[in-house]
Amino acid sequence: MDFAAARRNMVARQIKTNRVTDPLVIEAISAVPREKFLPSEQRQFAYVDEDLRIGGGRVIMEPMVLARLLQLAEVQPGDNALVIGAGAGYSTAVLAHIASSVVAVESDATLAARASQVLAELNVDTAAVVTGDLTRGKPEQGPFDVIFINGSVDMIPDALKQQLADNGRLVCIVREGPIGRATLVSRTGNSFSQRQEFDASTPVLPGFVKQPGFVF
């Protein structure tokens, strides 16, 4: 299979035709080989326009949704970024192609090791994957200009919002019933604003399901 051609086709038909115009995002999606983050038997499906399951209820996010979230975050080359839920490492690699440094937190040690291995094979030396509690983030490495939650959540924990730098942006899918909404949280001083942009259906991350009577 010609993966390079499939990737170009994905960018042309799934990314550029779905309101993604940020040249940095388009370049990053074009540069990162999505197939490398999948087992060999799944690589033929690397460029389909849907989430790709990687086990444990986790997925590699649909390319269009990933691209639109990163565009919403307005990632810049000098940004310090945090990924919540590294998974297989694909979104981390894409984000690292734009930002100057990326820390990715993953609760599943097996996935974290796999992601680290692929990132090393691709010489992505500005990103590090660490094992830890997704809802806690990585405050000791903050503050972050961009926080990308790699999946949907029922609520955004205040602990993650507090790790944003002044003028920082957090993006994720906030679940509202069966459908989620792409959400941008922006910080100005000690104030936070939030707006929703588009519908998306992405599996919820472990630890982000709201329990009855539980408040983040």
Secondary structure, DSSP 4 states (H G I P E B T S, - for coil): --HHHHHHHHIIIIITTTT---HHHHHHHHHS-GGGGS-GGGGGGTTSSS-EEEETTEEEPPHHHHHHHHHHHT--TT-EEEEE--TTSHHHHHHHTTSSEEEEEES-HHHHHHHHHHHHHTT-TTEEEEES-TTT--GGG--EEEEEEEEEESS--HHHHTTEEEEEEEEEEEEETTEEEEEEEEEETTEEEEEEEEEE--PBPTT-SPPTT---
